[in-house]
């Protein structure tokens, strides 16, 4: 989940050293991380960086937490430091009358989704444009033994997300934690992990928000799932989706995103890459037997689940050029194209959008399930979102996490109450101006 571009290894190394110094100072001051109690003070484990594929002009992976995320070092339940004791008594303030707040309407539950042509409709027949955020943590916290989520999951936290006029939350998942395999920590795996996700999805839905569940971290065989791979693995990923689909079938307010950022054949936009993407098996650039999109779609449908399924293209999901050609068969025709686009991607300008994404969007719904920019680039972000709005496509910004306020962090928030960072304010303002 780190960015490609300008020397990512060097950047992560600098950030890691900085984080170690900072963590040494705060480790004894904080008793919990992401709501998890610790014994003797220890350093908080930094989410493992994703493997660094050879950079190309066409793609890059999901951004990673810069060193130690603020979210994990400062849990929502940590006590707030008390104010300094004044040296002399402070006069009592003059009482003021506070007007009673105007009651707001209770949130309406989200309605079931389905695909009709190139539109996403709810059960009342209205077109739904996804305007979401990513909430990272459930892909890494569990496998690292620090919890399940990357921050709070209570009603107040969900209402803070919804206050931005967001209507969807993308939740990355870890197959080892769901399946309780490969020595994943028992406290955060299996039924504990599953029930926590069910509870969170239910809370989102009750507050009018859709959930997008994506398989984010995986690994074949007995290898622990501590990062994302070039493809889903045939050893576990099909079983993972069979179980997830069985759990959430009947709740069509949940979208299944089959795999985060496939990039077989060394990120190329090639016949080999797209064939692997659809069919799996032995593939160039993949060190294990890959699970293709067709077998994942078939596994989901075999459970009786009718949920919308989102399929990200090759090249870290930035490439959709042959998505329609290799589109898997779905008896329900309930597929959407997932697309990832950041300011440093190869396809990051309107010309490329028109040439490669628009033809897909004319046939099926497109949801850009990750968007973001370096340097708080408002020009790029607004051009991208305006293009998506004009074409009736959805999007979800990376990321609703407290990973720092610098533009490099690509964090939307400075606080769980919804206080935006400079980057976050770009997204918040755009949503506020939508009809």
C-alpha positions as CSV (number, residue, x, y, z in Angstrom):
1,X,0.0,0.0,0.0
2,X,2.8,2.5,-0.6
3,X,3.0,4.8,-3.5
4,X,5.3,4.4,-6.4
5,X,6.9,7.4,-8.0
6,X,9.8,9.1,-6.4
7,X,12.0,6.7,-4.4
8,X,9.3,5.1,-2.1
9,X,11.8,3.0,-0.3
10,X,13.9,6.0,0.7
11,X,10.7,7.9,1.8
12,X,9.5,5.0,3.9
13,X,12.9,4.5,5.5
14,X,13.0,8.2,6.6
15,X,9.5,8.0,7.9
16,X,10.2,4.7,9.7
17,X,13.1,6.2,11.6
18,X,11.1,9.3,12.5
19,X,8.2,7.0,13.7
20,X,10.6,4.9,15.9
21,X,11.8,8.0,17.7
22,X,8.3,9.3,18.2
23,X,7.0,5.9,19.3
24,X,9.7,5.7,21.9
25,X,8.4,8.9,23.5
26,X,4.7,8.0,23.4
27,X,4.8,4.3,24.1
28,X,4.6,4.7,27.9
29,X,2.1,7.5,27.7
30,X,-0.6,5.6,25.9
31,X,-2.2,2.5,27.3
32,X,-4.0,1.3,24.2
33,X,-3.8,1.3,20.4
34,X,-7.0,1.1,18.4
35,X,-8.8,0.1,21.6
36,X,-6.4,-2.8,22.4
37,X,-4.8,-3.0,25.9
38,X,-1.2,-3.8,26.3
39,X,0.9,-5.1,29.1
40,X,4.4,-3.8,29.5
41,X,4.8,-0.7,27.3
42,X,5.9,-1.6,23.8
43,X,6.3,0.1,20.5
44,X,3.2,0.1,18.4
45,X,3.7,-2.1,15.4
46,X,3.8,-0.2,12.1
47,X,1.6,-1.6,9.3
48,X,3.9,-3.6,7.1
49,X,4.7,-1.8,3.8
50,X,3.5,-3.5,0.7
51,X,6.0,-5.1,-1.6
52,X,7.6,-2.5,-4.0
53,X,6.9,-3.6,-7.6
54,X,9.1,-2.1,-10.3
55,X,7.7,1.4,-11.0
56,X,6.0,1.9,-14.3
57,X,4.4,4.9,-15.8
58,X,1.0,3.2,-15.8
59,X,0.2,2.3,-12.2
60,X,1.0,2.4,-8.5
61,X,-0.4,0.7,-5.4
62,X,-2.6,2.0,-2.7
63,X,-0.8,4.6,-0.5
64,X,0.4,3.2,2.8
65,X,0.4,4.7,6.3
66,X,3.4,7.0,6.6
67,X,5.5,5.2,9.2
68,X,3.3,4.8,12.3
69,X,-0.3,6.1,11.7
70,X,-1.5,8.6,14.1
71,X,-4.7,6.5,14.3
72,X,-2.9,3.6,15.8
73,X,-0.8,5.5,18.2
74,X,-3.7,7.5,19.6
75,X,-6.8,5.3,20.1
76,X,-10.2,7.0,20.3
77,X,-10.5,5.9,23.9
78,X,-7.3,7.4,25.2
79,X,-7.8,9.9,28.0
80,X,-7.3,13.5,27.0
81,X,-4.5,15.2,28.9
82,X,-6.0,17.5,31.5
83,X,-5.5,21.3,31.3
84,X,-2.7,22.8,33.4
85,X,-3.7,23.7,37.0
86,X,-3.9,27.5,37.2
87,X,-1.8,29.2,39.8
88,X,-4.7,31.2,41.1
89,X,-8.5,30.7,41.1
90,X,-10.2,31.4,37.8
91,X,-13.3,33.6,38.1
92,X,-16.5,31.8,37.3
93,X,-17.6,32.7,33.8
94,X,-20.8,34.6,33.3
95,X,-23.6,32.2,32.4
96,X,-24.9,32.5,28.9
97,X,-28.1,31.1,27.4
98,X,-27.4,28.5,24.7
99,X,-30.2,28.1,22.1
100,X,-31.6,24.6,21.9
101,X,-30.2,22.8,18.8
102,X,-32.6,22.3,16.0
103,X,-33.3,18.5,15.9
104,X,-32.0,16.8,12.7
105,X,-33.8,14.1,10.8
106,X,-32.9,10.6,11.8
107,X,-30.7,9.0,9.1
108,X,-32.5,6.8,6.7
109,X,-31.2,3.2,6.2
110,X,-29.5,2.6,2.9
111,X,-31.5,0.7,0.3
112,X,-30.5,-2.4,-1.6
113,X,-28.3,-1.9,-4.8
114,X,-28.4,-3.5,-8.2
115,X,-27.0,-2.8,-11.7
116,X,-29.2,-1.7,-14.5
117,X,-27.3,-1.1,-17.7
118,X,-24.5,1.3,-16.8
119,X,-26.2,2.7,-13.7
120,X,-26.3,1.6,-10.0
121,X,-29.9,1.8,-8.7
122,X,-31.4,1.4,-5.3
123,X,-34.5,-0.7,-4.6
124,X,-36.7,2.4,-5.2
125,X,-35.4,2.7,-8.7
126,X,-33.2,5.8,-8.0
127,X,-29.8,6.2,-9.4
128,X,-27.1,5.9,-6.7
129,X,-23.8,7.7,-7.2
130,X,-21.2,6.4,-4.7
131,X,-19.4,9.2,-2.9
132,X,-17.4,7.4,-0.3
133,X,-14.3,7.1,1.8
134,X,-11.8,4.3,2.5
135,X,-11.4,3.3,6.2
136,X,-8.1,1.4,6.4
137,X,-7.1,-0.8,9.3
138,X,-9.0,-4.0,9.0
139,X,-6.5,-5.3,6.5
140,X,-3.4,-4.8,8.8
141,X,-4.4,-4.3,12.5
142,X,-5.6,-7.9,13.0
143,X,-2.6,-9.7,11.5
144,X,-0.2,-7.5,13.4
145,X,-2.0,-8.2,16.7
146,X,-3.0,-4.7,17.5
147,X,-6.8,-4.9,17.1
148,X,-9.3,-5.2,14.3
149,X,-10.0,-1.6,13.1
150,X,-7.8,1.4,12.5
151,X,-9.9,3.6,14.7
152,X,-13.3,4.0,16.3
153,X,-16.4,2.2,15.0
154,X,-19.1,3.7,17.2
155,X,-22.2,5.7,16.1
156,X,-20.4,9.0,16.6
157,X,-17.6,8.0,14.3
158,X,-20.0,6.8,11.6
159,X,-22.0,10.1,11.9
160,X,-18.8,12.0,11.5
161,X,-18.2,10.2,8.2
162,X,-21.8,10.8,7.1
163,X,-21.6,14.5,8.0
164,X,-19.4,15.0,4.9
165,X,-22.3,13.9,2.7
166,X,-20.5,10.6,2.2
167,X,-22.8,7.6,1.3
168,X,-20.3,4.7,1.3
169,X,-17.4,3.3,3.3
170,X,-14.8,1.0,1.7
171,X,-13.5,-1.5,4.3
172,X,-10.3,-3.4,3.3
173,X,-10.1,-7.0,4.6
174,X,-7.5,-9.6,5.4
175,X,-8.2,-13.2,4.4
176,X,-6.1,-14.8,7.1
177,X,-8.0,-12.9,9.8
178,X,-11.4,-13.8,8.3
179,X,-10.4,-17.5,8.0
180,X,-8.4,-17.6,11.2
181,X,-5.4,-19.3,9.5
182,X,-1.7,-18.9,9.4
183,X,-1.3,-18.0,13.0
184,X,-3.5,-15.0,12.8
185,X,-4.0,-13.7,16.4
186,X,-7.1,-15.6,17.8
187,X,-8.4,-12.5,19.6
188,X,-8.7,-10.6,16.3
189,X,-9.5,-13.5,13.9
190,X,-12.2,-15.9,13.0
191,X,-15.6,-15.3,14.6
192,X,-14.3,-12.2,16.4
193,X,-13.1,-10.6,13.2
194,X,-16.2,-11.6,11.3
195,X,-18.7,-10.4,14.0
196,X,-16.9,-7.1,14.3
197,X,-17.2,-6.5,10.5
198,X,-20.9,-7.6,10.5
199,X,-21.6,-5.1,13.4
200,X,-19.8,-2.3,11.6
201,X,-21.5,-2.9,8.3
202,X,-24.9,-3.0,10.0
203,X,-24.1,0.3,11.7
204,X,-23.1,1.9,8.4
205,X,-26.3,0.7,6.7
206,X,-28.4,2.0,9.6
207,X,-26.9,5.4,9.1
208,X,-27.6,5.4,5.4
209,X,-24.2,4.3,4.3
210,X,-23.3,1.5,1.9
211,X,-20.4,-0.8,2.6
212,X,-17.8,-1.9,0.1
213,X,-15.9,-4.9,1.3
214,X,-12.6,-5.6,-0.5
215,X,-10.0,-8.4,-0.2
216,X,-6.9,-6.3,0.4
217,X,-4.3,-8.4,2.0
218,X,-3.8,-12.1,1.2
219,X,-1.1,-14.8,0.8
220,X,-0.9,-18.3,-0.5
221,X,-0.3,-21.5,1.5
222,X,1.1,-21.0,5.0
223,X,2.5,-17.6,4.2
224,X,1.0,-15.0,6.5
225,X,-1.1,-12.3,4.8
226,X,1.0,-9.2,5.7
227,X,0.6,-7.4,2.4
228,X,-1.2,-7.3,-0.8
229,X,-0.2,-9.5,-3.7
230,X,-0.3,-9.4,-7.5
231,X,-3.4,-11.5,-7.5
232,X,-5.9,-13.2,-5.2
233,X,-4.6,-16.7,-4.3
234,X,-6.3,-19.9,-5.2
235,X,-5.4,-21.5,-1.8
236,X,-7.6,-19.2,0.3
237,X,-9.3,-16.4,-1.6
238,X,-12.1,-18.4,-3.1
239,X,-13.0,-19.9,0.3
240,X,-12.7,-16.4,1.8
241,X,-15.3,-15.0,-0.7
242,X,-17.6,-18.0,-0.3
243,X,-17.7,-17.3,3.4
244,X,-18.0,-13.5,3.1
245,X,-20.8,-13.9,0.6
246,X,-22.6,-16.4,2.7
247,X,-22.4,-14.0,5.7
248,X,-23.7,-10.9,3.8
249,X,-26.0,-12.4,1.3
250,X,-29.5,-10.9,1.6
251,X,-27.9,-7.5,2.4
252,X,-27.6,-5.9,-0.9
253,X,-26.4,-2.7,0.7
254,X,-23.0,-4.3,0.6
255,X,-20.8,-4.3,-2.5
256,X,-18.1,-7.0,-2.8
257,X,-14.8,-5.8,-4.4
258,X,-13.2,-9.1,-5.4
259,X,-9.6,-8.0,-5.1
260,X,-7.6,-4.9,-4.4
261,X,-5.3,-3.7,-7.2
262,X,-4.4,-6.8,-9.3
263,X,-1.1,-6.4,-11.2
264,X,-0.1,-9.6,-12.8
265,X,2.5,-9.8,-15.6
266,X,4.6,-7.1,-13.9
267,X,1.9,-4.5,-14.1
268,X,1.6,-4.7,-17.9
269,X,-1.6,-4.0,-19.8
270,X,-1.1,-7.2,-21.8
271,X,-3.1,-10.3,-22.9
272,X,-1.2,-12.3,-20.3
273,X,-2.2,-9.9,-17.6
274,X,-5.9,-9.8,-18.5
275,X,-6.1,-13.6,-19.1
276,X,-4.6,-14.1,-15.6
277,X,-7.0,-11.5,-14.2
278,X,-10.0,-13.4,-15.5
279,X,-8.9,-17.0,-15.4
280,X,-6.2,-17.2,-12.7
281,X,-3.8,-20.2,-12.6
282,X,-0.1,-20.0,-13.4
283,X,0.6,-16.4,-14.4
284,X,3.5,-14.3,-15.3
285,X,4.6,-12.1,-12.4
286,X,2.7,-14.2,-9.8
287,X,4.6,-16.6,-7.6
288,X,1.6,-18.8,-6.7
289,X,-1.6,-20.2,-8.3
290,X,-3.8,-17.2,-8.8
291,X,-7.5,-17.1,-8.3
292,X,-9.1,-15.3,-11.3
293,X,-12.1,-13.0,-11.2
294,X,-14.3,-15.6,-12.9
295,X,-13.9,-18.2,-10.1
296,X,-14.4,-15.5,-7.5
297,X,-17.6,-14.3,-9.1
298,X,-18.8,-17.9,-9.5
299,X,-18.0,-18.7,-5.8
300,X,-20.0,-15.7,-4.7
301,X,-23.0,-16.5,-6.8
302,X,-22.9,-20.2,-5.7
303,X,-23.8,-19.1,-2.2
304,X,-27.0,-17.4,-3.5
305,X,-25.6,-13.9,-2.8
306,X,-27.0,-11.4,-5.3
307,X,-24.8,-8.5,-4.2
308,X,-23.2,-6.1,-6.7
309,X,-19.6,-7.3,-7.4
310,X,-16.9,-4.7,-8.2
311,X,-13.8,-5.9,-10.2
312,X,-10.7,-3.7,-10.4
313,X,-8.7,-3.8,-13.6
314,X,-5.0,-4.7,-14.0
315,X,-2.0,-2.4,-13.4
316,X,-3.0,-1.7,-9.7
317,X,-6.6,-1.2,-10.9
318,X,-5.6,1.9,-12.9
319,X,-6.0,0.2,-16.2
320,X,-9.4,-0.6,-17.6
321,X,-8.5,-0.9,-21.3
322,X,-9.6,-4.5,-21.8
323,X,-12.1,-4.8,-18.9
324,X,-15.1,-5.3,-21.2
325,X,-13.2,-7.9,-23.3
326,X,-12.3,-10.0,-20.3
327,X,-15.4,-9.3,-18.2
328,X,-16.4,-12.5,-16.3
329,X,-19.7,-14.1,-16.8
330,X,-22.3,-13.2,-14.2
331,X,-25.8,-14.8,-14.5
332,X,-27.2,-11.7,-12.7
333,X,-25.3,-9.1,-14.7
334,X,-24.6,-7.4,-11.4
335,X,-21.0,-6.4,-12.0
336,X,-19.3,-2.9,-11.8
337,X,-15.8,-1.9,-12.8
338,X,-13.6,-0.7,-9.9
339,X,-11.0,1.9,-10.8
340,X,-8.1,3.4,-8.8
341,X,-6.6,6.7,-9.8
342,X,-4.1,8.9,-8.1
343,X,-2.2,12.0,-9.3
344,X,0.9,10.0,-10.0
345,X,-0.7,7.2,-12.0
346,X,-0.2,6.7,-15.7
347,X,-3.8,7.2,-16.4
348,X,-4.4,10.5,-14.5
349,X,-5.6,13.0,-17.0
350,X,-8.8,13.7,-18.8
351,X,-7.5,12.5,-22.2
352,X,-6.8,9.1,-20.7
353,X,-10.1,9.0,-18.9
354,X,-12.0,9.7,-22.1
355,X,-10.0,7.2,-24.1
356,X,-9.9,4.2,-21.7
357,X,-12.5,4.7,-18.9
358,X,-15.4,6.3,-20.7
359,X,-16.0,3.3,-23.0
360,X,-16.3,1.0,-19.9
361,X,-18.5,3.5,-18.1
362,X,-20.8,3.5,-21.2
363,X,-21.5,-0.2,-20.6
364,X,-21.3,-0.8,-16.9
365,X,-21.2,1.4,-13.7
366,X,-17.7,2.5,-12.8
367,X,-16.7,3.2,-9.2
368,X,-13.3,4.7,-8.5
369,X,-12.9,3.0,-5.2
370,X,-9.6,4.8,-4.4
371,X,-8.8,8.3,-5.5
372,X,-6.1,10.7,-4.1
373,X,-3.3,13.1,-4.8
374,X,0.1,14.1,-3.6
375,X,0.8,17.7,-2.5
376,X,-2.9,18.4,-1.8
377,X,-3.4,18.9,-5.5
378,X,-6.8,20.4,-5.6
379,X,-6.6,21.0,-9.4
380,X,-6.2,17.3,-10.0
381,X,-8.7,16.2,-7.5
382,X,-11.4,18.5,-8.8
383,X,-10.7,17.7,-12.4
384,X,-11.0,14.0,-11.6
385,X,-14.2,14.3,-9.5
386,X,-15.8,16.7,-12.0
387,X,-15.1,14.2,-14.8
388,X,-16.6,11.3,-12.7
389,X,-19.6,13.4,-11.8
390,X,-20.2,14.3,-15.4
391,X,-20.0,10.7,-16.5
392,X,-22.2,9.5,-13.6
393,X,-19.5,7.4,-12.0
394,X,-18.9,7.0,-8.3
395,X,-15.7,7.4,-6.2
396,X,-14.3,6.9,-2.7
397,X,-11.3,8.9,-1.4
398,X,-8.3,7.5,0.4
399,X,-8.4,7.6,3.4
400,X,-10.5,8.3,6.5
401,X,-7.6,7.7,8.9
402,X,-5.5,9.8,11.3
403,X,-2.2,9.3,9.6
404,X,-1.0,12.8,9.9
405,X,-1.9,16.2,8.5
406,X,0.8,16.6,5.8
407,X,-0.3,16.4,2.2
408,X,2.0,13.4,1.8
409,X,-0.1,11.3,4.2
410,X,-3.2,11.5,2.0
411,X,-5.3,11.4,5.1
412,X,-8.7,13.1,4.9
413,X,-9.0,13.8,8.6
414,X,-7.0,15.3,11.5
415,X,-9.5,14.0,14.1
416,X,-12.2,11.3,14.3
417,X,-14.8,14.0,14.7
418,X,-14.5,14.8,11.0
419,X,-12.1,17.7,11.2
420,X,-10.5,17.7,7.8
421,X,-6.9,18.0,6.8
422,X,-5.9,20.3,3.9
423,X,-6.3,17.3,1.6
424,X,-9.5,16.3,3.2
425,X,-11.0,19.8,2.9
426,X,-10.7,19.5,-0.9
427,X,-12.9,16.4,-0.9
428,X,-15.3,17.7,1.7
429,X,-15.8,20.9,-0.2
430,X,-16.5,19.1,-3.4
431,X,-19.1,16.9,-1.8
432,X,-20.7,19.9,-0.2
433,X,-21.2,21.6,-3.5
434,X,-22.9,18.6,-5.2
435,X,-26.6,18.9,-5.9
